[in-house]
Amino acid sequence: MNLAESLEKLWSSTGIANFILPADPELSGIEQFLHMFGSPVMLLLCLFLLWLGIKKQYEPLLLIPIAFGGFLSNIPVAGIANPDGFLGIIYEAGIHQGIFPLIIFMGVGAMTDFGPLIANPKTALLGGAAQFGIFGALLLALCVFGFTLPQSGAIGIIGGADGPTSIYVTSKLAPELLGAIAVAAYSYMALVPVIQPPIMKALTTKEEREIQMEQLRTVTKREKIVFPLVVLSLCVIFLPDACPLIGALTFGNLCKECGVVERLSDTMQNALINIVTIFLGLSVGSKLSAEQFLTTQTLFILVLGITAFALATAGGVLFAKAMNFFIKLDNKLTGKNTPLINPLIGSAGVSAVPMAARVANKVGMEANPQNFLLMHAMGPNVAGVIGSGVAAGILLALCG
C-alpha cells in the first residue's frame, strides 16, 4: 500500500469524511436530505435534548443520559451502538432482556406511599379511568395511522405517562420504535405542567375546581404492609402478564413499609435506581440513530403520544365528574351527605408521580387558595402507577 492509499484510508476513517453520506439515486427530496445529513441532524437534536435537560430541567435524570447516548450512537465509524459496542452491550443486557425497567419500578415502589390510595380506595377508579388514553391511542395507531397491533400497543402505553413501563412494553412488542417512544414518553412526562392544566380547565367549571375535600384518615402500618401483597395476589389471579412490573413495584413498597429492611429500601431508593437510570438512559439513547429516528413513523408517534396523554388526562377528569353525578343522585335519593370529589384530582390518574398530583393541587389552589388537593390527588396518582403496570400486562397479552 503506497502513501496515497494510506492517506486515503486514514481520511475515510475520520468522522469528517463520514458525517455526510453520498447521495442515493433512489431517494429524492426530504428522504435524500435525511439520508445524507442524518447524523448531523441527530447530533443537533441530541444537543437540544441536553439543553432541555440542563437549562429547562425537563426530566434531567433521564433526558440527559438519553440525549448523551443518542449523541454517542450518531458518531460515525465508532459503532458505539452496534451489538458489540459499548451501548449495544448495555442495551442487550438491560433493555432487550427487560431488566432495567423492572429495577426502576422496584425503586419507584420503595419511594411511593400508597397511604392516600388506601385511605380513599375509590380514587383507584380514577387511576383506572386515566388508562383510557392508552387504549384510545392504540386504536388510533392501528386504525388511522396503519401501525401493526404490537406497534400500536407500544405507542399506546405512552398515555400512561410512565417512562419505564413504556420502555418495558416497547422492548417486548416493538423494539424498532424504542428511541421515538422513549423520547416521547419522557418528554410528555416532563411537560405535565404545560399539557394538563388547559385540559383540566376546559373540562371543569370554576365551581367544580373550588370543591374542597375532607382530610384523609390515618392509614395504619398493617394496612400499608398488607396492601402490596393484596395487589400482587390479585395480579397473580387475574393478569399474570403484569406480574413482572407489579411484582417489582410491590416488592419495593413492601421493603419500605415493613420497617425491618431499611438498608434494602434505602439502596432501592437511591444507589440502585440511580445506577440503573444511568444505564437505562444511555442504552435508550443508543436507539436514536438517524436511520431509526428520522422517519415519518417518529412524527406519527409524537402526535399519537400527546394524543394518548391528553385522552388519559381527560378520561380521569370526566370519570371524576361522572362519580360526582352519581354521588349527587345518591344523596338526593337517600338523604345522605356524601362529599363530592374535586374533578381535578382525576387528572392525576396518569402515573407521573408526584408531578401530576402537584399540578392538580396547583390548579385547585388557583381557583380556591384554601383548596389543598395534593394528598387527595396522590390517591389516583399512585393508582395510575399500578394501572399502567396492569395496562402493560393487558397489552403484552393482547399484542404479544
Buried (B, 14 or more C-beta within 10 A) or exposed (E): EEEEEEEEEEEEEEEEEBBBEEEEEEEEEEBBBBBBBBBBBBBEBBBEBBEBBEEEEBBBBBBBBBBBBBBBBBBBEBBBBEEEBBBBBBBEEBBBEBBBBBBBBBBBBBBBBBBBBBBBEEBBBBBBBBBBBBBBBBEBBBEEBEBEBBBBBBBBBBBBBBBBBBBBBBBBBBBEBBBBBBBBBBBBBBBBBEBBBEBBBEBBEEEBBBBBBEEBEEBEEEBBBBBBEEBBEBBEEEBEBBBBBBBBBBBBBBBBBBEEBEEBBBBBBEEBBEEBBBBBBBBBBBBBBBEBBBBEBBEBBBBBBBBBBBBBBBBBBBBBBBBBEEBEEEBEEEEEEEEBBBBBBBBBBBBBBBBBBBBBBBBBBBBBEEBBBBBBBBBBBBBBBBBBBBBBBBBBEBBE
